[in-house]
Amino acid sequence: MKKRVKATTWKVSAKNETECYYRIQIEGITTKKEEKQVLIATKDWEPSGKAYYPKGKERVFLFSKKFSDRDSLLEWAQTFPFELQEQTIRGNHKKIKTAASA
């Protein structure tokens, strides 16, 4: 069974509480088509890191971006083509509605 691309985002604490700084980790990328979709969907995000796991031929990307508030993140998420969840400060995961879940 093919592993699906999924993403997790979380808020990074910031000194300036008027803006929200988020990171996103996207994993399960095994094809060039998936990689291209990820890079298009995150074109406004700043790359923060990447990894490659040769055993499963899987790539993982990390990106960062500032949003004016959480609602701005949720608005962006509606265009994201893969499953997305938000990790809360307590470590719980909440599913976010995306284009993939529509």
C-alpha positions as CSV (number, residue, x, y, z in Angstrom):
1,M,0.0,0.0,0.0
2,K,1.4,3.4,-1.0
3,K,2.0,5.8,1.8
4,R,0.1,9.1,1.5
5,V,1.6,12.5,1.7
6,K,0.6,14.3,4.9
7,A,1.6,17.4,6.6
8,T,1.7,18.7,10.2
9,T,1.9,22.4,11.1
10,W,2.5,24.0,14.4
11,K,2.8,27.5,15.8
12,V,6.3,28.7,16.9
13,S,6.2,31.1,19.8
14,A,7.1,34.6,18.8
15,K,8.1,37.7,20.7
16,N,5.6,39.7,18.8
17,E,2.2,38.3,19.6
18,T,0.4,40.2,16.8
19,E,1.8,37.8,14.2
20,C,1.7,34.0,14.1
21,Y,4.9,32.2,12.9
22,Y,4.1,28.7,11.7
23,R,6.2,25.7,10.6
24,I,5.0,22.9,8.4
25,Q,6.5,19.4,8.0
26,I,5.4,17.6,4.8
27,E,6.3,13.9,4.7
28,G,5.6,10.8,2.5
29,I,6.7,12.4,-0.7
30,T,7.9,9.6,-3.0
31,T,7.3,10.9,-6.6
32,K,8.5,14.0,-8.5
33,K,4.8,14.9,-9.1
34,E,4.1,15.0,-5.3
35,E,7.3,17.0,-4.8
36,K,6.2,19.5,-7.5
37,Q,2.7,19.8,-5.9
38,V,4.3,20.5,-2.5
39,L,6.7,23.1,-3.8
40,I,3.9,24.9,-5.7
41,A,1.6,24.8,-2.6
42,T,4.4,26.2,-0.4
43,K,5.8,28.8,-2.8
44,D,5.2,31.6,-0.3
45,W,6.8,29.7,2.5
46,E,10.5,29.9,3.5
47,P,12.4,26.5,3.2
48,S,13.7,25.4,6.6
49,G,15.0,22.0,5.9
50,K,14.6,18.7,4.1
51,A,15.5,15.1,4.5
52,Y,15.6,11.9,2.3
53,Y,15.1,8.4,3.6
54,P,16.7,6.0,1.1
55,K,15.0,2.8,2.4
56,G,11.5,4.1,1.6
57,K,12.7,6.6,-1.1
58,E,10.7,9.2,0.8
59,R,11.4,12.9,1.0
60,V,10.4,15.3,3.9
61,F,10.3,19.1,3.6
62,L,10.1,21.7,6.4
63,F,8.9,25.3,5.7
64,S,8.2,28.4,7.8
65,K,5.9,31.4,7.3
66,K,4.5,34.3,9.2
67,F,0.7,34.8,9.2
68,S,-1.2,37.7,10.6
69,D,-3.4,35.3,12.6
70,R,-4.5,31.7,12.8
71,D,-7.5,32.4,10.4
72,S,-4.9,33.4,7.7
73,L,-3.3,30.0,8.1
74,L,-6.7,28.3,7.8
75,E,-7.5,30.3,4.7
76,W,-4.2,29.2,3.1
77,A,-4.9,25.6,4.1
78,Q,-8.0,25.5,2.0
79,T,-5.7,25.5,-1.1
80,F,-3.3,22.9,0.3
81,P,-3.5,19.7,-1.8
82,F,-2.7,17.1,0.9
83,E,-3.9,16.1,4.4
84,L,-3.0,18.6,7.0
85,Q,-3.1,18.6,10.8
86,E,-2.2,21.2,13.4
87,Q,-0.2,20.2,16.5
88,T,-1.3,22.2,19.5
89,I,1.0,23.5,22.2
90,R,-0.1,20.5,24.3
91,G,0.9,18.0,21.5
92,N,-2.6,17.2,20.4
93,H,-3.4,17.0,16.7
94,K,-6.4,18.7,15.1
95,K,-7.3,18.0,11.4
96,I,-7.5,21.1,9.3
97,K,-9.8,21.3,6.3
98,T,-7.8,21.4,3.0
99,A,-8.5,21.0,-0.7
100,A,-7.7,17.3,-0.3
101,S,-10.5,16.9,2.3
102,A,-13.1,18.7,0.2
